[in-house]
């Protein structure tokens, strides 16, 4: 299993997370890391 995910999959994952998770420190940190990678 590869650790690399296409940008589209990342965006879909973020959209899924945002629609089901609240804004908490963990989510904010995760999004920051993803945006930094992009």
Biopython code that builds the backbone (N, CA, C, O; Angstrom):
import numpy as np
from Bio.PDB.StructureBuilder import StructureBuilder

atoms = [
    (1, "UNK", "N", (0.846, -1.199, 0.000)),
    (1, "UNK", "CA", (0.000, 0.000, 0.000)),
    (1, "UNK", "C", (0.884, 1.253, 0.000)),
    (1, "UNK", "O", (1.750, 1.408, 0.861)),
    (2, "UNK", "N", (0.660, 2.135, -0.963)),
    (2, "UNK", "CA", (1.482, 3.328, -1.068)),
    (2, "UNK", "C", (1.020, 4.399, -0.081)),
    (2, "UNK", "O", (-0.166, 4.508, 0.233)),
    (3, "UNK", "N", (1.978, 5.179, 0.396)),
    (3, "UNK", "CA", (1.653, 6.239, 1.349)),
    (3, "UNK", "C", (1.315, 7.541, 0.634)),
    (3, "UNK", "O", (0.856, 8.496, 1.260)),
    (4, "UNK", "N", (1.539, 7.577, -0.663)),
    (4, "UNK", "CA", (1.270, 8.789, -1.435)),
    (4, "UNK", "C", (-0.185, 8.818, -1.897)),
    (4, "UNK", "O", (-0.712, 7.827, -2.404)),
    (5, "UNK", "N", (-0.817, 9.966, -1.714)),
    (5, "UNK", "CA", (-2.205, 10.115, -2.159)),
    (5, "UNK", "C", (-2.304, 11.266, -3.152)),
    (5, "UNK", "O", (-1.728, 12.330, -2.923)),
    (6, "UNK", "N", (-3.022, 11.069, -4.243)),
    (6, "UNK", "CA", (-3.210, 12.135, -5.237)),
    (6, "UNK", "C", (-3.900, 13.342, -4.607)),
    (6, "UNK", "O", (-4.614, 13.212, -3.613)),
    (7, "UNK", "N", (-3.681, 14.512, -5.194)),
    (7, "UNK", "CA", (-4.290, 15.726, -4.662)),
    (7, "UNK", "C", (-5.814, 15.613, -4.606)),
    (7, "UNK", "O", (-6.444, 16.082, -3.658)),
    (8, "UNK", "N", (-6.394, 14.994, -5.621)),
    (8, "UNK", "CA", (-7.852, 14.858, -5.658)),
    (8, "UNK", "C", (-8.347, 14.049, -4.474)),
    (8, "UNK", "O", (-9.348, 14.404, -3.851)),
    (9, "UNK", "N", (-7.657, 12.968, -4.161)),
    (9, "UNK", "CA", (-8.072, 12.122, -3.045)),
    (9, "UNK", "C", (-7.950, 12.881, -1.729)),
    (9, "UNK", "O", (-8.780, 12.729, -0.833)),
    (10, "UNK", "N", (-6.891, 13.711, -1.623)),
    (10, "UNK", "CA", (-6.706, 14.511, -0.409)),
    (10, "UNK", "C", (-7.855, 15.493, -0.253)),
    (10, "UNK", "O", (-8.389, 15.666, 0.843)),
    (11, "UNK", "N", (-8.236, 16.137, -1.354)),
    (11, "UNK", "CA", (-9.327, 17.110, -1.306)),
    (11, "UNK", "C", (-10.632, 16.423, -0.904)),
    (11, "UNK", "O", (-11.399, 16.953, -0.101)),
    (12, "UNK", "N", (-10.875, 15.240, -1.470)),
    (12, "UNK", "CA", (-12.087, 14.508, -1.124)),
    (12, "UNK", "C", (-12.064, 14.095, 0.338)),
    (12, "UNK", "O", (-13.088, 14.136, 1.020)),
    (13, "UNK", "N", (-10.885, 13.697, 0.817)),
    (13, "UNK", "CA", (-10.757, 13.301, 2.210)),
    (13, "UNK", "C", (-11.016, 14.489, 3.128)),
    (13, "UNK", "O", (-11.680, 14.355, 4.156)),
    (14, "UNK", "N", (-10.485, 15.660, 2.751)),
    (14, "UNK", "CA", (-10.721, 16.868, 3.546)),
    (14, "UNK", "C", (-12.202, 17.223, 3.560)),
    (14, "UNK", "O", (-12.757, 17.565, 4.604)),
    (15, "UNK", "N", (-12.838, 17.139, 2.392)),
    (15, "UNK", "CA", (-14.258, 17.473, 2.309)),
    (15, "UNK", "C", (-15.074, 16.541, 3.182)),
    (15, "UNK", "O", (-16.004, 16.968, 3.866)),
    (16, "UNK", "N", (-14.719, 15.257, 3.154)),
    (16, "UNK", "CA", (-15.418, 14.270, 3.972)),
    (16, "UNK", "C", (-15.219, 14.560, 5.451)),
    (16, "UNK", "O", (-16.156, 14.464, 6.244)),
    (17, "UNK", "N", (-13.987, 14.917, 5.819)),
    (17, "UNK", "CA", (-13.686, 15.208, 7.219)),
    (17, "UNK", "C", (-14.413, 16.456, 7.687)),
    (17, "UNK", "O", (-14.958, 16.490, 8.790)),
    (18, "UNK", "N", (-14.419, 17.489, 6.841)),
    (18, "UNK", "CA", (-15.052, 18.752, 7.221)),
    (18, "UNK", "C", (-16.560, 18.587, 7.376)),
    (18, "UNK", "O", (-17.184, 19.277, 8.183)),
    (19, "UNK", "N", (-17.140, 17.681, 6.611)),
    (19, "UNK", "CA", (-18.592, 17.518, 6.653)),
    (19, "UNK", "C", (-19.025, 16.643, 7.828)),
    (19, "UNK", "O", (-20.212, 16.597, 8.152)),
    (20, "UNK", "N", (-18.088, 15.952, 8.468)),
    (20, "UNK", "CA", (-18.452, 15.036, 9.552)),
    (20, "UNK", "C", (-17.759, 15.336, 10.879)),
    (20, "UNK", "O", (-18.173, 14.851, 11.932)),
    (21, "UNK", "N", (-16.686, 16.152, 10.815)),
    (21, "UNK", "CA", (-15.958, 16.455, 12.045)),
    (21, "UNK", "C", (-16.080, 17.929, 12.391)),
    (21, "UNK", "O", (-16.229, 18.775, 11.509)),
    (22, "UNK", "N", (-16.016, 18.224, 13.659)),
    (22, "UNK", "CA", (-16.075, 19.614, 14.105)),
    (22, "UNK", "C", (-14.674, 20.211, 14.091)),
    (22, "UNK", "O", (-13.680, 19.496, 13.957)),
    (23, "UNK", "N", (-14.610, 21.534, 14.231)),
    (23, "UNK", "CA", (-13.309, 22.204, 14.226)),
    (23, "UNK", "C", (-12.645, 22.055, 15.589)),
    (23, "UNK", "O", (-12.923, 22.814, 16.517)),
    (24, "UNK", "N", (-11.768, 21.069, 15.693)),
    (24, "UNK", "CA", (-11.030, 20.849, 16.935)),
    (24, "UNK", "C", (-9.532, 20.957, 16.639)),
    (24, "UNK", "O", (-9.144, 20.954, 15.471)),
    (25, "UNK", "N", (-8.687, 21.050, 17.656)),
    (25, "UNK", "CA", (-7.237, 21.201, 17.449)),
    (25, "UNK", "C", (-6.659, 20.125, 16.535)),
    (25, "UNK", "O", (-5.777, 20.415, 15.726)),
    (26, "UNK", "N", (-7.140, 18.890, 16.650)),
    (26, "UNK", "CA", (-6.593, 17.815, 15.830)),
    (26, "UNK", "C", (-6.890, 18.051, 14.353)),
    (26, "UNK", "O", (-6.011, 17.912, 13.502)),
    (27, "UNK", "N", (-8.137, 18.408, 14.060)),
    (27, "UNK", "CA", (-8.521, 18.653, 12.671)),
    (27, "UNK", "C", (-7.763, 19.846, 12.103)),
    (27, "UNK", "O", (-7.300, 19.808, 10.963)),
    (28, "UNK", "N", (-7.638, 20.903, 12.900)),
    (28, "UNK", "CA", (-6.924, 22.098, 12.438)),
    (28, "UNK", "C", (-5.466, 21.769, 12.134)),
    (28, "UNK", "O", (-4.922, 22.213, 11.123)),
    (29, "UNK", "N", (-4.837, 20.991, 13.010)),
    (29, "UNK", "CA", (-3.438, 20.606, 12.802)),
    (29, "UNK", "C", (-3.306, 19.729, 11.561)),
    (29, "UNK", "O", (-2.375, 19.904, 10.774)),
    (30, "UNK", "N", (-4.232, 18.788, 11.383)),
    (30, "UNK", "CA", (-4.189, 17.894, 10.218)),
    (30, "UNK", "C", (-4.315, 18.689, 8.925)),
    (30, "UNK", "O", (-3.577, 18.455, 7.968)),
    (31, "UNK", "N", (-5.253, 19.627, 8.903)),
    (31, "UNK", "CA", (-5.450, 20.435, 7.698)),
    (31, "UNK", "C", (-4.215, 21.277, 7.412)),
    (31, "UNK", "O", (-3.820, 21.440, 6.258)),
    (32, "UNK", "N", (-3.605, 21.814, 8.470)),
    (32, "UNK", "CA", (-2.397, 22.620, 8.291)),
    (32, "UNK", "C", (-1.288, 21.796, 7.656)),
    (32, "UNK", "O", (-0.589, 22.275, 6.764)),
    (33, "UNK", "N", (-1.124, 20.559, 8.113)),
    (33, "UNK", "CA", (-0.089, 19.688, 7.564)),
    (33, "UNK", "C", (-0.380, 19.366, 6.100)),
    (33, "UNK", "O", (0.531, 19.353, 5.272)),
    (34, "UNK", "N", (-1.638, 19.110, 5.783)),
    (34, "UNK", "CA", (-2.004, 18.776, 4.403)),
    (34, "UNK", "C", (-1.763, 19.971, 3.484)),
    (34, "UNK", "O", (-1.206, 19.829, 2.396)),
    (35, "UNK", "N", (-2.190, 21.147, 3.938)),
    (35, "UNK", "CA", (-2.002, 22.349, 3.117)),
    (35, "UNK", "C", (-0.518, 22.612, 2.901)),
    (35, "UNK", "O", (-0.105, 23.026, 1.818)),
    (36, "UNK", "N", (0.279, 22.370, 3.936)),
    (36, "UNK", "CA", (1.719, 22.580, 3.823)),
    (36, "UNK", "C", (2.319, 21.629, 2.795)),
    (36, "UNK", "O", (3.219, 22.005, 2.045)),
    (37, "UNK", "N", (1.816, 20.388, 2.761)),
    (37, "UNK", "CA", (2.327, 19.412, 1.792)),
    (37, "UNK", "C", (1.964, 19.820, 0.379)),
    (37, "UNK", "O", (2.748, 19.616, -0.548)),
    (38, "UNK", "N", (0.772, 20.400, 0.205)),
    (38, "UNK", "CA", (0.350, 20.813, -1.126)),
    (38, "UNK", "C", (1.173, 22.020, -1.580)),
    (38, "UNK", "O", (0.971, 22.525, -2.684)),
]
sb = StructureBuilder()
sb.init_structure("model")
sb.init_model(0)
sb.init_chain("A")
sb.init_seg("    ")
for serial, (resi, resn, name, xyz) in enumerate(atoms, 1):
    if name == "N":
        sb.init_residue(resn, " ", resi, " ")
    sb.init_atom(name, np.array(xyz, "f"), 0.0, 1.0, " ", f" {name:<3s}", serial, name[0])
structure = sb.get_structure()
